[in-house]
Amino acid sequence: MRIIAGQFRSRPLAAPKGTDTRPTSDRLRETLFNVLAPHIEDSVFLDLYAGSGAVGIEALSRGASEAIFVEIAEPALRAIRANLASLGIRGGYLLEPHAIAAALKRLASANRTVDIAFLDPPYDDAGEYESTLTLLGGKCLPLLALDAIVIAEHLKKLSLANRYGALHLYRNLKQGDSTLSFYSVKGFQG
């Protein structure tokens, strides 16, 4: 696993040992960031179920002003910290070592705003997609900028809803066994 482009291009990243974390492949990350390219510069990027932190670190490498990593598993937290340290990233990030719902509520109540939110829960836990997208499109909507983009990475065979509260599906990109589903607040078609 490596950084695809930007300031830290081609630098390697560590992943947590074992099979509990499934890092987003380099190829899928490249596809994701090709779509997000016009939106990354100076954005606040929320990396939910962050795992190794590869997606949020890729955002920082490409010019995001801040990445917020939300992860609760200790091996993954160690990998994120190690990756940030190995790249010499000392600022411009926030590590939220909490469950997703608690972290989202905490960030929203702190009046934080994010421009891009990426979620990649365990593929076999469809309920996590439902609960997280429902929170983002409902109670935690103030966390999202008016033109925010929310992306869910999931198995191609899992169909996500077209709407979660104020979030509306506007694009699906399929690659191999995975799909990236793009949501925005009603009225915005990024």
MARBA-3410 file (N, C-alpha, C, O; in Angstrom, 1 decimal):
190
0.8,-1.2,0.0,0.0,0.0,0.0,0.9,1.2,0.0,1.9,1.3,0.7 ~ 0.5,2.2,-0.8,1.3,3.4,-0.9,0.4,4.6,-1.2,-0.8,4.5,-1.5 ~ 1.0,5.8,-1.0,0.3,7.1,-1.4,0.4,7.2,-2.9,1.4,7.0,-3.5 ~ -0.7,7.5,-3.5,-0.8,7.5,-5.0,-0.2,8.8,-5.6,0.6,8.7,-6.5 ~ -0.5,10.0,-5.0,-0.1,11.2,-5.6,0.1,12.3,-4.6,-0.3,12.1,-3.4
0.6,13.4,-5.0,0.7,14.6,-4.1,2.1,14.6,-3.4,3.0,14.0,-3.8 ~ 2.1,15.4,-2.3,3.3,15.6,-1.5,4.0,14.3,-1.1,5.2,14.3,-1.0 ~ 3.3,13.3,-0.7,3.8,12.1,-0.2,3.8,10.9,-1.3,3.9,9.8,-0.9 ~ 3.7,11.3,-2.5,3.6,10.3,-3.6,4.6,9.2,-3.5,5.8,9.4,-3.2 ~ 4.1,8.0,-3.7,4.9,6.7,-3.7,5.4,6.3,-2.3,6.1,5.3,-2.2
5.1,7.0,-1.3,5.6,6.6,0.0,4.7,5.5,0.5,3.5,5.5,0.4 ~ 5.4,4.5,1.2,4.6,3.3,1.6,3.8,3.6,2.9,4.1,4.5,3.7 ~ 2.7,2.8,3.1,1.9,2.9,4.3,1.8,1.5,4.9,1.8,0.5,4.2 ~ 1.7,1.5,6.2,1.5,0.2,6.9,0.1,0.0,7.2,-0.7,1.0,7.3 ~ -0.4,-1.2,7.2,-1.7,-1.6,7.5,-1.7,-2.4,8.8,-0.7,-3.1,9.1
-2.8,-2.4,9.6,-2.8,-3.2,10.8,-2.7,-4.7,10.4,-3.2,-5.1,9.4 ~ -2.0,-5.4,11.3,-1.9,-6.9,11.0,-3.2,-7.6,11.2,-4.1,-7.1,11.9 ~ -3.3,-8.7,10.5,-4.6,-9.5,10.6,-5.6,-9.1,9.5,-5.2,-8.4,8.6 ~ -6.7,-9.7,9.6,-7.7,-9.5,8.5,-8.9,-8.7,9.0,-9.9,-8.6,8.3 ~ -8.8,-8.1,10.2,-9.9,-7.2,10.6,-10.1,-5.9,9.8,-11.1,-5.3,9.8
-9.0,-5.5,9.2,-9.0,-4.2,8.5,-8.7,-4.6,7.0,-7.8,-5.3,6.7 ~ -9.6,-4.0,6.1,-9.5,-4.2,4.7,-9.2,-2.9,4.1,-10.1,-2.1,3.8 ~ -7.9,-2.6,3.8,-7.6,-1.3,3.3,-8.2,-1.1,1.9,-8.2,-2.0,1.1 ~ -8.6,0.2,1.6,-9.0,0.5,0.2,-7.8,0.3,-0.7,-6.8,0.8,-0.5 ~ -8.0,-0.4,-1.8,-7.0,-0.7,-2.7,-6.4,0.6,-3.4,-7.1,1.6,-3.5
-5.2,0.5,-3.8,-4.5,1.6,-4.5,-5.4,2.1,-5.7,-5.6,3.2,-5.9 ~ -5.8,1.1,-6.4,-6.6,1.4,-7.7,-7.9,2.1,-7.3,-8.3,3.1,-8.0 ~ -8.6,1.6,-6.3,-9.9,2.2,-6.0,-9.7,3.6,-5.4,-10.4,4.6,-5.6 ~ -8.6,3.8,-4.6,-8.2,5.1,-4.0,-7.9,6.1,-5.2,-8.3,7.2,-5.1 ~ -7.2,5.6,-6.2,-6.9,6.5,-7.3,-8.2,6.9,-8.0,-8.3,8.1,-8.4
-9.1,6.0,-8.2,-10.4,6.3,-8.9,-11.1,7.4,-8.0,-11.6,8.4,-8.5 ~ -11.2,7.1,-6.7,-11.9,8.0,-5.8,-11.3,9.5,-5.9,-12.0,10.4,-6.0 ~ -10.0,9.5,-5.9,-9.3,10.9,-5.9,-9.3,11.5,-7.2,-9.2,12.7,-7.3 ~ -9.4,10.8,-8.3,-9.6,11.4,-9.6,-10.9,12.1,-9.7,-11.0,13.2,-10.2 ~ -12.0,11.5,-9.1,-13.3,12.2,-9.0,-13.3,13.4,-8.1,-13.8,14.4,-8.4
-12.6,13.2,-7.0,-12.6,14.3,-5.9,-11.6,15.4,-6.2,-11.6,16.4,-5.5 ~ -10.7,15.2,-7.2,-9.6,16.2,-7.4,-10.0,17.7,-7.4,-9.3,18.4,-6.7 ~ -11.1,18.1,-8.0,-11.5,19.5,-7.9,-11.9,20.0,-6.6,-12.1,21.2,-6.3 ~ -12.2,19.1,-5.6,-12.7,19.4,-4.3,-11.7,19.2,-3.2,-12.1,19.6,-2.1 ~ -10.6,18.7,-3.4,-9.7,18.4,-2.3,-8.9,19.5,-1.8,-8.8,19.7,-0.5
-8.4,20.4,-2.6,-7.5,21.5,-2.1,-8.2,22.3,-1.0,-9.3,22.8,-1.2 ~ -7.6,22.4,0.1,-8.0,23.2,1.3,-9.3,22.6,1.9,-9.9,23.3,2.7 ~ -9.7,21.4,1.6,-10.9,20.8,2.2,-10.6,20.2,3.6,-9.4,20.0,3.9 ~ -11.6,20.0,4.3,-11.6,19.2,5.6,-12.2,17.9,5.2,-13.3,17.8,4.8 ~ -11.4,16.8,5.4,-11.7,15.5,4.9,-11.9,14.6,6.1,-11.1,14.4,7.0
-13.1,14.0,6.2,-13.5,13.1,7.3,-13.3,11.6,6.8,-14.0,11.2,5.9 ~ -12.4,10.9,7.4,-12.2,9.5,7.1,-12.8,8.6,8.2,-12.2,8.4,9.3 ~ -14.0,8.1,7.9,-14.7,7.3,8.9,-14.3,5.8,8.7,-14.2,5.3,7.6 ~ -14.2,5.1,9.8,-13.7,3.7,9.8,-12.3,3.7,9.1,-12.1,3.0,8.1 ~ -11.5,4.5,9.6,-10.2,4.9,8.9,-9.2,3.8,8.7,-8.4,3.9,7.8
-9.2,2.7,9.5,-8.3,1.6,9.3,-6.9,2.1,9.3,-6.4,2.5,10.4 ~ -6.1,2.0,8.3,-4.7,2.4,8.2,-4.6,3.9,8.1,-3.5,4.5,8.2 ~ -5.7,4.6,7.7,-5.6,6.1,7.5,-5.2,6.4,6.1,-5.1,7.6,5.8 ~ -5.1,5.4,5.2,-4.6,5.6,3.8,-5.5,6.7,3.1,-4.9,7.5,2.3 ~ -6.8,6.6,3.2,-7.6,7.5,2.4,-7.5,9.0,2.9,-7.3,9.9,2.1
-7.5,9.2,4.2,-7.3,10.5,4.8,-5.9,11.1,4.5,-5.7,12.2,4.3 ~ -4.9,10.2,4.6,-3.5,10.6,4.3,-3.4,11.0,2.9,-2.7,11.9,2.5 ~ -4.0,10.2,2.0,-4.0,10.6,0.6,-4.6,12.0,0.4,-4.1,12.7,-0.4 ~ -5.7,12.3,1.1,-6.3,13.6,1.0,-5.3,14.7,1.4,-5.2,15.7,0.8 ~ -4.6,14.4,2.5,-3.6,15.4,3.0,-2.5,15.6,2.0,-2.1,16.7,1.7
-2.1,14.5,1.4,-1.0,14.5,0.4,-1.4,15.3,-0.8,-0.6,16.0,-1.5 ~ -2.7,15.3,-1.1,-3.2,16.1,-2.3,-3.7,17.5,-2.0,-4.2,18.1,-2.9 ~ -3.5,17.9,-0.8,-3.8,19.3,-0.5,-4.9,19.6,0.5,-5.3,20.8,0.6 ~ -5.6,18.6,1.1,-6.6,18.9,2.1,-6.0,19.6,3.2,-4.8,19.4,3.6 ~ -6.7,20.6,3.8,-6.2,21.4,4.9,-6.2,20.6,6.2,-5.4,20.8,7.1
-7.1,19.6,6.3,-7.2,18.8,7.5,-7.8,17.5,7.2,-8.7,17.4,6.3 ~ -7.4,16.4,7.9,-8.0,15.1,7.8,-8.4,14.7,9.2,-7.7,14.9,10.2 ~ -9.7,14.3,9.3,-10.2,13.8,10.6,-10.3,12.3,10.5,-11.1,11.8,9.7 ~ -9.6,11.5,11.3,-9.6,10.1,11.3,-10.4,9.5,12.4,-10.2,9.8,13.6 ~ -11.5,8.8,12.1,-12.3,8.2,13.1,-12.1,6.7,13.1,-12.4,6.1,12.1
-11.7,6.2,14.1,-11.4,4.7,14.2,-11.4,4.3,15.7,-10.9,5.1,16.5 ~ -11.9,3.1,16.0,-11.9,2.7,17.4,-11.0,1.5,17.7,-10.6,1.3,18.8 ~ -10.6,0.7,16.7,-9.8,-0.5,16.9,-8.3,-0.1,17.2,-7.7,0.7,16.4 ~ -7.8,-0.6,18.2,-6.5,-0.2,18.7,-5.4,-0.5,17.6,-4.5,0.3,17.4 ~ -5.4,-1.7,17.0,-4.4,-2.0,16.0,-4.4,-1.0,14.8,-3.4,-0.6,14.3
-5.6,-0.6,14.4,-5.8,0.4,13.4,-5.3,1.8,13.8,-4.6,2.5,13.1 ~ -5.6,2.2,15.1,-5.1,3.5,15.6,-3.6,3.5,15.6,-3.0,4.5,15.3 ~ -3.0,2.4,16.0,-1.5,2.3,16.0,-1.0,2.5,14.5,0.0,3.2,14.3 ~ -1.6,1.9,13.6,-1.2,2.0,12.2,-1.3,3.4,11.7,-0.4,3.9,11.0 ~ -2.4,4.1,12.0,-2.6,5.5,11.6,-1.5,6.3,12.2,-0.9,7.1,11.5
-1.3,6.2,13.5,-0.2,7.0,14.2,1.2,6.7,13.5,1.9,7.6,13.3 ~ 1.4,5.4,13.2,2.7,5.1,12.6,2.8,5.7,11.2,3.9,6.2,10.9 ~ 1.8,5.6,10.4,1.8,6.2,9.1,2.0,7.7,9.1,2.8,8.2,8.3 ~ 1.3,8.4,10.0,1.5,9.8,10.1,2.9,10.2,10.5,3.5,11.1,10.0 ~ 3.4,9.4,11.5,4.8,9.7,12.0,5.8,9.4,10.9,6.8,10.2,10.7
5.7,8.3,10.1,6.6,7.9,9.1,6.7,9.0,8.0,7.7,9.1,7.3 ~ 5.6,9.7,7.8,5.5,10.7,6.7,5.9,12.1,7.3,6.0,13.0,6.5 ~ 6.1,12.2,8.6,6.4,13.4,9.2,5.3,14.4,9.3,5.5,15.6,9.3 ~ 4.1,13.9,9.3,2.9,14.7,9.4,2.6,15.0,10.9,2.3,14.1,11.7 ~ 2.8,16.2,11.3,2.7,16.6,12.7,1.5,17.5,13.0,1.2,17.7,14.2
0.8,17.9,12.0,-0.4,18.8,12.2,-1.3,18.6,11.0,-1.0,17.9,10.0 ~ -2.4,19.3,11.1,-3.4,19.2,10.0,-4.3,18.0,10.1,-4.9,17.6,9.1 ~ -4.3,17.3,11.2,-5.2,16.2,11.4,-5.7,16.1,12.8,-5.2,16.7,13.7 ~ -6.8,15.3,12.9,-7.4,15.1,14.2,-7.7,13.6,14.2,-8.3,13.0,13.3 ~ -7.3,12.9,15.3,-7.6,11.5,15.5,-8.7,11.4,16.5,-8.5,11.8,17.7
-9.8,10.8,16.1,-10.9,10.6,17.0,-11.0,9.1,17.3,-11.6,8.4,16.5 ~ -10.5,8.7,18.4,-10.5,7.2,18.8,-11.9,6.8,19.5,-11.9,6.4,20.6 ~ -13.0,7.0,18.7,-14.3,6.8,19.3,-15.1,6.0,18.3,-14.8,5.9,17.1 ~ -16.2,5.4,18.8,-17.2,4.8,17.9,-17.7,5.8,16.9,-17.7,7.0,17.3 ~ -18.2,5.4,15.8,-18.6,6.4,14.7,-19.7,7.3,15.2,-19.6,8.5,15.1
-20.8,6.8,15.8,-21.9,7.6,16.2,-21.4,8.7,17.3,-21.8,9.8,17.2 ~ -20.6,8.3,18.2,-20.1,9.2,19.2,-19.2,10.2,18.6,-19.3,11.4,19.0 ~ -18.4,9.8,17.7,-17.5,10.8,17.1,-18.2,11.8,16.2,-17.9,13.0,16.3 ~ -19.2,11.4,15.5,-20.0,12.3,14.6,-20.8,13.3,15.5,-20.8,14.5,15.2 ~ -21.4,12.8,16.6,-22.1,13.7,17.4,-21.2,14.7,18.1,-21.5,15.9,18.3
-20.0,14.2,18.5,-19.1,15.1,19.2,-18.6,16.2,18.2,-18.5,17.3,18.6 ~ -18.2,15.8,17.0,-17.8,16.7,16.0,-18.9,17.8,15.6,-18.6,19.0,15.5 ~ -20.1,17.3,15.5,-21.2,18.2,15.2,-21.4,19.2,16.3,-21.7,20.4,16.1 ~ -21.4,18.7,17.5,-21.7,19.6,18.7,-20.5,20.6,18.9,-20.7,21.6,19.5 ~ -19.3,20.3,18.4,-18.2,21.2,18.5,-18.2,22.2,17.3,-17.2,22.9,17.1
-19.3,22.2,16.5,-19.4,23.1,15.4,-18.4,22.9,14.3,-18.0,23.9,13.6 ~ -17.9,21.7,14.2,-16.9,21.4,13.1,-17.7,21.3,11.8,-18.9,20.9,11.8 ~ -17.0,21.5,10.7,-17.6,21.4,9.4,-16.7,20.6,8.5,-15.5,20.9,8.4 ~ -17.2,19.6,7.7,-16.3,18.9,6.8,-16.9,19.1,5.4,-18.0,19.2,5.2 ~ -15.9,19.0,4.5,-16.2,19.2,3.0,-16.5,17.9,2.3,-17.3,17.7,1.4
-15.7,16.8,2.8,-15.8,15.5,2.2,-15.8,14.5,3.3,-15.0,14.6,4.2 ~ -16.7,13.6,3.3,-16.8,12.5,4.3,-16.7,11.2,3.5,-17.5,10.9,2.6 ~ -15.8,10.3,3.9,-15.6,9.0,3.3,-15.8,7.9,4.4,-15.3,8.0,5.5 ~ -16.7,7.0,4.0,-16.9,5.9,5.0,-16.7,4.5,4.3,-17.1,4.3,3.2 ~ -16.0,3.7,5.0,-15.6,2.3,4.5,-15.7,1.3,5.7,-14.7,0.8,6.1
-17.0,1.1,6.1,-17.1,0.1,7.2,-16.9,-1.3,6.8,-16.7,-1.5,5.6 ~ -16.8,-2.2,7.7,-16.6,-3.6,7.3,-17.7,-4.0,6.2,-18.9,-3.7,6.4 ~ -17.3,-4.6,5.1,-18.2,-4.9,4.0,-19.4,-5.8,4.5,-20.5,-5.7,4.0 ~ -19.2,-6.6,5.5,-20.2,-7.6,5.9,-21.2,-7.0,6.9,-22.0,-7.7,7.4 ~ -21.0,-5.7,7.2,-21.9,-5.1,8.2,-22.7,-4.0,7.6,-22.5,-2.8,7.8
-23.8,-4.4,6.9,-24.6,-3.5,6.1,-25.3,-2.4,7.1,-25.6,-1.3,6.7 ~ -25.5,-2.8,8.3,-26.1,-1.9,9.3,-25.3,-0.7,9.6,-25.9,0.4,9.9 ~ -24.0,-0.8,9.4,-23.1,0.4,9.7,-23.3,1.4,8.6,-23.3,2.6,8.9 ~ -23.5,1.0,7.4,-23.8,1.9,6.3,-25.1,2.7,6.6,-25.1,3.9,6.5 ~ -26.1,2.0,6.9,-27.4,2.6,7.2,-27.3,3.6,8.3,-27.8,4.7,8.2
-26.7,3.2,9.5,-26.7,4.0,10.6,-25.8,5.3,10.4,-26.2,6.4,10.8 ~ -24.7,5.1,9.8,-23.8,6.2,9.6,-24.3,7.2,8.6,-24.3,8.4,8.8 ~ -24.8,6.7,7.4,-25.4,7.6,6.4,-26.7,8.3,7.0,-26.9,9.5,6.7 ~ -27.4,7.6,7.8,-28.6,8.2,8.4,-28.2,9.3,9.4,-28.8,10.4,9.4 ~ -27.2,9.1,10.2,-26.7,10.2,11.1,-26.2,11.4,10.3,-26.5,12.5,10.6
-25.4,11.1,9.2,-24.8,12.2,8.4,-26.0,13.0,7.8,-25.8,14.2,7.6 ~ -27.0,12.4,7.3,-28.1,13.0,6.6,-29.2,13.6,7.6,-30.1,14.2,7.1 ~ -29.0,13.3,8.9,-30.0,13.7,9.8,-29.4,14.5,11.0,-29.1,15.7,10.8 ~ -29.3,13.9,12.2,-28.9,14.5,13.4,-27.5,15.2,13.3,-27.3,16.3,13.9 ~ -26.6,14.7,12.5,-25.3,15.2,12.3,-25.1,16.0,11.1,-24.0,16.4,10.7
-26.2,16.4,10.4,-26.1,17.2,9.2,-25.4,18.5,9.3,-24.7,18.9,8.4 ~ -25.4,19.2,10.5,-24.7,20.4,10.6,-23.2,20.2,10.5,-22.4,21.2,10.2 ~ -22.7,19.0,10.6,-21.3,18.7,10.4,-20.9,18.9,8.9,-19.7,19.1,8.7 ~ -21.8,18.7,8.0,-21.5,18.8,6.6,-21.6,20.2,6.0,-22.6,20.9,6.3 ~ -20.6,20.6,5.3,-20.7,21.9,4.6,-21.9,21.8,3.6,-22.3,20.7,3.2
-22.4,22.9,3.1,-23.6,22.9,2.2,-23.3,22.2,0.9,-24.2,21.6,0.4 ~ -22.1,22.2,0.5,-21.7,21.5,-0.8,-20.9,20.2,-0.5,-20.1,19.8,-1.4 ~ -21.0,19.7,0.7,-20.3,18.5,1.1,-20.6,17.3,0.2,-21.7,17.2,-0.3 ~ -19.6,16.5,0.1,-19.7,15.2,-0.7,-19.5,14.1,0.4,-18.5,14.1,1.1 ~ -20.4,13.1,0.3,-20.2,11.9,1.2,-20.1,10.7,0.3,-20.9,10.5,-0.6
-19.1,9.9,0.5,-18.8,8.8,-0.3,-18.8,7.5,0.6,-18.1,7.5,1.6 ~ -19.5,6.5,0.1,-19.5,5.2,0.8,-18.8,4.2,-0.1,-19.3,4.0,-1.2 ~ -17.8,3.5,0.4,-17.2,2.3,-0.3,-17.9,1.1,0.2,-18.0,0.8,1.4 ~ -18.4,0.3,-0.7,-19.1,-1.0,-0.3,-19.0,-2.0,-1.4,-18.6,-1.7,-2.6 ~ -19.5,-3.2,-1.1,-19.5,-4.3,-2.1,-20.5,-4.0,-3.2,-21.6,-3.4,-2.9
-20.2,-4.3,-4.4,-21.0,-4.1,-5.5,-22.4,-4.7,-5.3,-23.4,-4.1,-5.8 ~ -22.5,-5.8,-4.7,-23.8,-6.5,-4.5,-24.7,-5.9,-3.4,-25.8,-6.3,-3.3 ~ -24.1,-4.9,-2.6,-24.9,-4.2,-1.6,-25.5,-3.0,-2.2,-24.8,-2.1,-2.7 ~ -26.8,-2.9,-2.2,-27.5,-1.7,-2.7,-27.7,-0.7,-1.5,-28.4,-1.1,-0.6 ~ -27.2,0.5,-1.6,-27.5,1.5,-0.6,-28.7,2.3,-1.1,-29.0,2.3,-2.3
-29.4,2.9,-0.1,-30.6,3.7,-0.5,-30.2,4.9,-1.3,-29.1,5.4,-1.3 ~ -31.2,5.4,-2.0,-31.0,6.7,-2.8,-31.0,7.9,-1.9,-30.5,9.0,-2.3 ~ -31.6,7.8,-0.7,-31.7,8.9,0.2,-31.5,8.5,1.6,-32.1,7.5,2.1 ~ -30.8,9.3,2.4,-30.7,9.2,3.8,-30.9,10.6,4.4,-29.9,11.4,4.4 ~ -32.1,10.9,4.8,-32.4,12.2,5.3,-32.1,13.2,4.2,-32.7,13.1,3.1
-31.2,14.2,4.5,-30.9,15.2,3.5,-29.9,14.8,2.4,-29.7,15.5,1.5 ~ -29.4,13.6,2.6,-28.4,13.1,1.6,-29.0,12.4,0.5,-29.9,11.5,0.7 ~ -28.6,12.7,-0.8,-29.2,12.1,-2.0,-28.0,11.5,-2.8,-27.0,12.1,-3.0 ~ -28.2,10.3,-3.2,-27.3,9.6,-4.1,-27.3,10.3,-5.5,-28.3,10.5,-6.1 ~ -26.1,10.6,-5.9,-26.0,11.2,-7.3,-25.0,10.5,-8.2,-25.0,10.8,-9.4
-24.3,9.5,-7.7,-23.3,8.8,-8.6,-22.9,7.5,-8.0,-22.7,7.4,-6.7 ~ -22.8,6.5,-8.8,-22.2,5.2,-8.4,-21.0,4.9,-9.3,-21.2,5.1,-10.5 ~ -19.9,4.5,-8.8,-18.7,4.1,-9.6,-18.4,2.7,-9.2,-18.1,2.4,-8.0 ~ -18.5,1.7,-10.1,-18.1,0.3,-9.8,-16.7,0.0,-10.3,-16.3,0.4,-11.4 ~ -16.0,-0.7,-9.5,-14.7,-1.2,-9.8,-14.4,-2.5,-9.2,-14.4,-2.6,-7.9
-14.3,-3.6,-10.0,-14.1,-4.9,-9.4,-15.3,-5.3,-8.6,-16.5,-5.1,-9.1 ~ -15.1,-5.7,-7.4,-16.2,-6.1,-6.5,-16.7,-5.0,-5.6,-17.6,-5.1,-4.8 ~ -16.1,-3.8,-5.8,-16.4,-2.6,-5.0,-17.2,-1.6,-5.7,-17.1,-1.5,-7.0 ~ -17.9,-0.8,-5.0,-18.7,0.4,-5.5,-18.4,1.6,-4.6,-18.3,1.4,-3.4 ~ -18.3,2.7,-5.2,-18.2,4.0,-4.5,-19.5,4.7,-4.8,-19.9,5.0,-5.9
-20.3,5.0,-3.7,-21.6,5.7,-3.9,-21.4,7.1,-3.3,-21.0,7.3,-2.2 ~ -21.7,8.1,-4.2,-21.5,9.5,-3.9,-22.9,10.1,-3.5,-23.9,10.0,-4.2 ~ -22.9,10.8,-2.4,-24.1,11.5,-1.9,-23.8,13.0,-1.7,-22.6,13.4,-1.5 ~ -24.8,13.8,-1.8,-24.7,15.2,-1.5,-26.0,15.7,-0.8,-27.0,14.9,-0.8 ~ -25.9,16.9,-0.3,-27.1,17.4,0.3,-28.0,17.9,-0.8,-27.5,18.3,-1.9
-29.3,17.7,-0.7,-30.3,17.9,-1.7,-30.0,19.2,-2.5,-29.7,20.3,-1.9 ~ -30.0,19.1,-3.8,-29.8,20.2,-4.7,-28.4,20.4,-5.2,-28.2,21.1,-6.2 ~ -27.4,19.7,-4.6,-26.1,19.8,-5.1,-25.7,18.6,-5.9,-25.9,17.5,-5.4 ~ -25.2,18.8,-7.1,-24.8,17.7,-7.9,-23.3,17.9,-8.3,-23.0,18.4,-9.4 ~ -22.4,17.5,-7.4,-21.0,17.7,-7.6,-20.4,16.9,-8.7,-19.2,16.9,-8.9
END
